[in-house]
Amino acid sequence: ELNYTPQAGDGSIDIKKAVHINTQFEVSKQFWAYLTKKGTFGSSKSFISPVPHLSFVQGENGVSFLKKRFETLSQHHAFSDMHYTEDRSEMAEWMPLMMPGRPLDEKIAATRVMNGTDVNFGALTNQLLSHLTSAPDAQVKYSKRVTGLKRNGAGWTVSIKDVNSGNSRDVDAKFVFLGAGGAALPLLQASGIEESKGFGGFPVSGQWLRCDNPDVVKHHQAKVYSQAAVGSPPMSVPHLDTRVVDGKKSLLFGPYAGFTTKFLKHGSFLDLPLSIRAGNIGPMLAVARDNMDLTKYLVSEVRQSMEQRLESLRRFYPEAKAEDWRLEVAGQRVQIIKKDPKKGGVLQFGTELVAARDGSLAALLGASPGASVTVSIMLELIEKCFPAKAAGEWAAKLHEIFPAREKVLETDAELYRKINTQNNISLELVAPAAETESYA
């Protein structure tokens, strides 16, 4: 994604975030490969598929940026197999759906990485929960809502309501993790921990155009990212993606943002107003003051007609027909609002792990780059909340699952290639060329 490699005033490209997210994904792949080898999962093909990743730009400034970006990124071992082209015939091979109908005098360029993937995060989550349900030392409870969270000595008392029967009960826990998406913020506030003070949330909904017409879908086998319009926030970076769900391919284009006061897709319109506290109203007002462009952007997105959305799509796919596409509402993301010593408050695009000082409770706030980083975030949580065990009795098992972590993958080219190859073979993303050694 182009917004992960910002260009500085002197023209240089900062690739640190792109490299870090890439290595975080390799850590996630190590976890999934381990579970696949242990038989926890069935075939990895049910949740991860090989899909090339492309970046596509228009106009002289875009082409200049992409060329500099390629020159910088391709020097790093994580992106050494990236290819760059301004050749239209080559682009027609890479993305055949996107080239017909395009003006011949339009300046365009693209890069491609062949070893990209598409992750069906829903299928992955269901497989994890299915495994936990059958495990003797774990329980998974559905249709439950947490209604209270109180300190209980060194631990917590969690009040839980069954949404079907209406019955309630309390559960005592030594450790609580709040991973409820947008609802993590109200639960964190309910905990009353000092570290929660000053955090607020800004909910944004996502919408996509979807195409299931096989005659269209068969001509696009890639995820193609472009640049956000000038003045638009990072969440607006447009992309046209091949998605594989339950073995069936579709195309998705977006995102189109919307505003709602709900923190969850099926939440309450009171979620946002009820989250306002004395400790976060200052940062929230500061963000409202400093982000009028974002407000205008969201208003314009909400007011868009279907024809206006198709106009955006046709910048990618000039011959797109309205009858092939329908609008779908995706999930909710609640962007983090936090205190800032200079501005009073800032809107943060990304995630933040907030933990109690004693390590008894932690919450994940914000919107992440997705499946790429979830495993890294949970490893960070383990090390933050259970430092002694992570360095002691759990260390051997963690090293068995994760033979190489992000920092070493960022700097050791040979190890990166070995781990990447082993992951790709274990997850059936490539055919095994020969017997490979274990690097655990």
C-alpha positions in Angstrom: 0.0 0.0 0.0 1.5 3.3 -1.1 0.7 5.2 2.1 3.1 3.0 4.0 6.0 4.5 2.1 5.7 8.3 2.6 7.9 10.7 0.5 10.0 13.2 2.5 10.5 16.9 1.4 13.9 16.0 -0.1 12.3 13.4 -2.3 13.5 10.3 -0.4 11.2 7.4 0.4 10.8 6.1 3.9 10.3 2.3 3.7 10.6 1.5 7.5 6.8 0.9 8.0 6.5 -1.2 4.8 9.4 -3.4 5.8 8.1 -3.8 9.3 4.6 -4.8 8.2 6.1 -7.2 5.7 8.1 -9.0 8.5 5.1 -8.9 10.8 3.3 -10.9 8.1 6.1 -13.4 8.0 5.7 -13.8 11.7 1.9 -14.5 11.2 2.7 -17.0 8.5 5.1 -18.8 10.9 2.1 -19.2 13.3 -0.3 -20.4 10.7 2.4 -22.8 9.2 3.0 -24.2 12.7 -0.8 -24.8 13.3 -1.1 -26.4 9.8 1.8 -28.8 10.5 0.4 -29.7 13.9 -3.0 -30.6 12.3 -4.8 -27.8 14.1 -6.0 -26.5 10.7 -7.2 -28.5 7.7 -5.8 -27.4 4.4 -4.3 -23.9 4.4 -5.9 -23.3 1.0 -9.2 -22.7 2.9 -7.9 -19.4 4.3 -4.8 -18.2 2.3 -4.3 -18.0 -1.5 -1.5 -16.7 -3.7 -2.5 -13.4 -5.3 0.1 -10.9 -6.8 0.2 -7.5 -5.2 0.5 -4.5 -7.5 0.8 -0.7 -7.1 -0.6 1.4 -9.9 -0.2 5.2 -10.4 -1.4 7.9 -12.8 0.1 11.2 -13.8 3.7 12.4 -13.9 3.9 13.0 -10.1 2.6 9.5 -9.5 5.0 7.9 -11.9 8.0 9.8 -10.4 7.0 8.7 -6.9 6.5 5.0 -7.8 9.8 4.8 -9.6 11.7 6.3 -6.6 9.7 4.0 -4.3 10.6 0.9 -6.4 14.3 1.9 -6.5 14.3 2.2 -2.7 12.1 -0.8 -1.8 13.8 -3.3 -4.2 17.1 -2.7 -2.5 15.7 -4.4 0.6 15.6 -8.2 0.7 11.9 -8.3 1.6 11.1 -6.6 -1.8 14.0 -7.7 -3.9 11.7 -9.5 -6.4 9.6 -6.5 -7.1 9.3 -5.5 -10.8 8.6 -2.0 -12.2 7.2 -1.1 -15.6 5.9 1.9 -17.6 5.3 -0.5 -20.6 1.5 -0.7 -21.4 1.8 -4.1 -23.0 3.4 -5.5 -19.8 0.8 -3.8 -17.7 -1.9 -5.4 -19.9 -0.4 -8.8 -19.0 -0.3 -7.9 -15.3 -3.8 -6.4 -15.0 -5.8 -7.1 -18.3 -9.0 -5.8 -16.9 -7.6 -2.3 -16.2 -6.0 -1.4 -19.5 -8.7 -1.4 -22.2 -10.4 2.0 -22.7 -7.6 3.9 -21.1 -6.3 7.1 -22.8 -3.2 6.4 -24.8 -1.5 9.7 -23.6 -2.1 8.9 -19.9 1.1 8.6 -17.9 0.9 5.4 -15.9 3.2 3.0 -14.2 3.0 -0.1 -12.0 5.0 -2.4 -9.8 4.3 -6.1 -9.1 5.3 -8.6 -6.4 4.3 -12.1 -7.3 4.4 -13.7 -3.9 1.4 -11.7 -2.4 -1.5 -13.4 -0.8 -5.2 -13.0 -0.1 -6.3 -14.0 3.4 -9.8 -15.1 4.3 -9.7 -13.8 7.8 -13.2 -15.1 8.6 -12.3 -18.7 7.7 -9.0 -18.4 9.6 -10.9 -17.2 12.7 -13.5 -20.0 12.5 -10.7 -22.6 12.3 -9.0 -21.2 15.3 -12.3 -21.1 17.3 -13.2 -24.6 16.1 -9.8 -25.9 17.4 -10.3 -24.1 20.8 -13.8 -25.5 21.2 -12.5 -29.0 20.9 -9.5 -28.4 23.2 -9.8 -29.9 26.7 -8.4 -26.8 28.5 -10.4 -24.1 26.7 -14.0 -22.9 26.4 -15.6 -20.8 23.8 -18.9 -19.1 24.6 -21.1 -17.5 22.0 -24.1 -15.0 22.2 -22.6 -13.5 25.4 -22.2 -9.8 26.2 -19.9 -8.4 28.8 -21.9 -5.9 30.9 -19.4 -5.2 33.7 -15.7 -5.3 34.6 -14.5 -4.7 38.2 -11.2 -5.1 40.1 -11.1 -8.2 42.3 -7.9 -8.1 44.3 -5.2 -9.0 41.9 -7.7 -10.0 39.1 -11.0 -9.1 37.7 -14.7 -9.9 38.0 -16.4 -10.0 34.6 -20.2 -9.8 34.4 -21.6 -11.7 31.4 -25.1 -11.7 30.0 -26.6 -14.3 27.7 -28.2 -12.3 24.9 -30.7 -15.2 24.2 -31.9 -16.2 27.7 -31.2 -12.9 29.5 -29.4 -14.8 32.3 -26.3 -13.2 33.8 -23.4 -14.5 35.7 -20.0 -13.4 37.0 -16.6 -14.9 36.1 -13.4 -14.3 38.0 -10.2 -14.0 36.0 -6.6 -13.4 36.7 -6.1 -11.9 33.3 -8.5 -10.2 30.9 -7.9 -9.3 27.2 -10.3 -6.9 25.5 -10.3 -7.8 21.8 -13.8 -6.8 20.9 -13.0 -4.5 17.9 -14.8 -1.2 18.3 -16.4 -2.3 21.5 -12.9 -2.6 23.2 -13.0 1.1 24.0 -16.2 1.1 26.2 -14.9 -2.1 28.0 -11.5 -0.5 28.6 -13.3 2.6 30.0 -15.4 0.3 32.2 -12.2 -1.2 33.7 -11.3 2.2 35.1 -7.5 1.5 34.8 -5.4 4.7 34.8 -3.8 3.8 31.4 -7.3 4.1 29.8 -7.7 7.8 30.6 -7.7 10.1 27.6 -8.5 7.6 24.9 -11.5 8.2 22.6 -12.8 6.7 19.4 -13.8 7.9 16.0 -16.0 5.4 14.2 -15.8 5.0 10.4 -17.8 2.5 8.4 -16.5 0.9 5.2 -18.3 0.1 1.9 -17.1 -1.7 -1.2 -18.3 -2.3 -4.7 -18.4 -6.1 -5.4 -18.5 -8.0 -8.7 -19.3 -11.7 -8.9 -19.7 -11.9 -12.7 -17.2 -14.7 -13.7 -16.7 -13.1 -17.1 -15.3 -10.0 -15.4 -13.6 -11.7 -12.4 -11.5 -14.1 -14.6 -9.6 -11.1 -16.1 -8.3 -9.8 -12.8 -5.9 -11.9 -10.7 -4.3 -9.4 -8.4 -4.6 -6.8 -5.6 -4.0 -3.4 -7.2 -3.4 -0.4 -4.9 -3.2 3.2 -6.0 -2.8 6.6 -4.3 -5.4 8.4 -2.2 -6.8 11.6 -3.6 -4.9 14.8 -2.5 -6.2 15.7 1.0 -7.8 12.4 1.6 -7.0 10.3 4.7 -5.0 7.0 4.6 -8.1 5.0 5.0 -9.2 6.1 1.5 -6.4 4.5 -0.5 -8.3 2.8 -3.4 -7.7 -0.8 -4.4 -9.2 -3.4 -6.8 -8.8 -6.8 -5.3 -9.3 -10.4 -6.2 -10.9 -12.0 -3.1 -11.3 -15.7 -2.5 -14.1 -16.8 -0.1 -15.1 -20.4 0.2 -13.2 -21.2 -3.0 -15.2 -18.6 -5.0 -13.5 -15.6 -6.6 -15.0 -12.1 -6.5 -13.7 -8.6 -7.1 -13.9 -5.8 -4.5 -13.2 -2.1 -5.1 -13.0 0.5 -2.5 -13.1 1.5 0.3 -15.8 4.1 0.4 -16.0 5.5 3.9 -19.1 6.4 5.9 -19.8 7.9 9.3 -21.9 6.4 12.0 -21.9 6.8 15.8 -21.9 3.0 16.2 -18.7 1.3 17.4 -19.8 -2.1 16.0 -21.6 -3.0 12.8 -24.6 -4.1 14.8 -23.9 -1.7 17.7 -25.9 1.2 19.1 -26.1 4.8 17.8 -25.4 5.8 21.4 -21.9 4.1 21.4 -20.0 7.3 20.5 -21.9 9.8 22.9 -21.7 7.3 25.7 -17.9 7.0 25.3 -17.3 10.7 26.1 -15.6 11.2 29.4 -14.1 14.2 31.2 -10.7 12.8 30.4 -11.2 12.4 26.6 -13.5 15.3 25.7 -10.5 17.6 25.3 -8.7 15.4 22.9 -11.9 14.7 21.0 -12.7 18.4 20.5 -9.1 19.0 19.5 -9.3 16.3 16.8 -12.6 17.8 15.6 -10.9 21.2 15.3 -7.8 19.9 13.5 -9.5 17.4 11.1 -12.1 19.4 9.2 -10.8 17.9 6.0 -11.6 14.4 7.3 -15.1 15.6 8.2 -15.7 17.0 4.8 -14.3 13.9 3.2 -16.7 11.6 5.2 -19.7 13.9 4.4 -18.8 13.7 0.7 -18.4 9.9 0.8 -21.8 9.5 2.5 -23.5 11.7 -0.1 -22.0 9.9 -3.1 -24.4 8.3 -5.6 -23.8 4.9 -7.2 -22.7 6.7 -10.4 -20.1 8.7 -8.5 -18.8 5.5 -6.9 -18.6 4.0 -10.4 -16.6 7.0 -11.6 -13.9 6.2 -9.0 -13.9 2.6 -10.1 -13.5 3.6 -13.7 -10.2 5.3 -12.9 -9.0 1.7 -12.3 -11.3 -0.2 -14.7 -12.4 2.2 -17.5 -14.9 -0.2 -19.0 -16.7 -1.1 -15.8 -20.5 -1.6 -16.2 -22.9 -0.6 -13.5 -24.9 -3.9 -13.8 -21.9 -6.0 -12.8 -21.3 -4.2 -9.5 -23.3 -3.8 -6.2 -22.5 -1.9 -3.0 -21.8 -3.9 0.1 -21.3 -2.6 3.7 -18.2 -4.1 5.3 -17.2 -3.7 9.0 -16.7 -0.8 11.4 -13.3 0.6 12.4 -12.9 2.9 15.4 -9.9 5.1 14.9 -8.0 6.0 18.1 -8.2 9.5 19.5 -5.5 10.1 22.2 -4.0 12.9 24.1 -1.2 14.9 22.6 1.0 17.4 24.5 1.1 19.9 21.6 -2.2 19.6 19.9 -4.4 18.5 22.8 -5.5 15.4 20.9 -4.6 13.5 17.7 -6.4 11.0 15.5 -4.2 7.9 15.1 -4.4 5.6 12.1 -3.3 2.2 13.4 -3.5 0.1 16.5 -2.5 0.6 20.1 -2.1 -2.0 22.9 -3.2 -0.5 26.2 -2.2 -2.6 29.3 -2.7 -2.1 33.0 0.5 -1.5 34.9 0.3 -4.9 36.7 -0.3 -6.8 33.4 -3.7 -8.1 34.6 -5.7 -6.5 31.7 -5.0 -5.4 28.2 -7.0 -4.0 25.3 -6.4 -3.6 21.6 -7.7 -0.3 20.2 -7.8 1.1 16.7 -7.8 -0.3 13.2 -4.8 -2.4 12.0 -3.5 -3.3 8.6 -5.4 -6.6 9.1 -4.2 -10.2 9.1 -0.7 -9.0 8.4 -0.1 -8.0 12.0 -2.5 -9.8 14.4 0.0 -12.4 15.5 2.7 -9.8 16.1 0.3 -7.8 18.2 -0.6 -10.8 20.4 3.1 -11.6 20.8 3.6 -8.1 22.0 0.8 -8.6 24.5 2.3 -11.8 25.8 5.7 -10.1 26.3 4.1 -7.0 27.9 1.7 -8.7 30.3 3.6 -11.9 31.0 7.3 -10.8 30.8 8.7 -13.4 33.2 6.9 -16.4 31.6 7.7 -15.2 28.0 11.4 -15.0 28.9 11.3 -18.2 31.0 9.0 -21.2 30.8 7.3 -20.2 27.6 10.4 -19.2 25.7 11.2 -22.6 24.2 7.6 -23.1 22.9 7.5 -19.5 21.5 10.8 -20.1 19.7 9.5 -23.4 18.3 6.5 -21.6 16.8 8.4 -18.4 15.9 12.0 -19.3 14.9 12.6 -15.7 13.6 11.0 -12.5 14.8 10.5 -9.1 13.1 13.8 -7.4 13.9 16.1 -10.2 12.7 13.9 -10.7 9.6 14.3 -7.0 8.8 18.1 -7.2 8.9 19.1 -10.8 8.0 18.5 -11.4 4.3 19.5 -15.1 4.2 17.3 -16.0 7.2 14.4 -14.0 5.8 14.6 -16.0 2.5 14.8 -19.3 4.4 11.8 -18.5 6.6 9.8 -17.1 3.7 10.4 -20.2 1.6 9.5 -22.6 4.5 6.3 -20.6 5.3 5.2 -20.6 1.6 5.7 -24.4 1.3 4.0 -25.2 4.6 1.0 -23.0 3.6 0.9 -24.4 0.1 1.5 -21.1 -1.5 4.3 -22.6 -3.7 5.1 -26.2 -4.7 8.1 -27.6 -2.7 11.0 -27.5 -5.1 13.0 -29.9 -2.9 13.3 -31.1 0.7 13.8 -28.1 2.9 15.6 -28.0 6.2 13.8 -26.8 9.4 14.9 -23.5 10.8 13.2 -23.9 14.2 
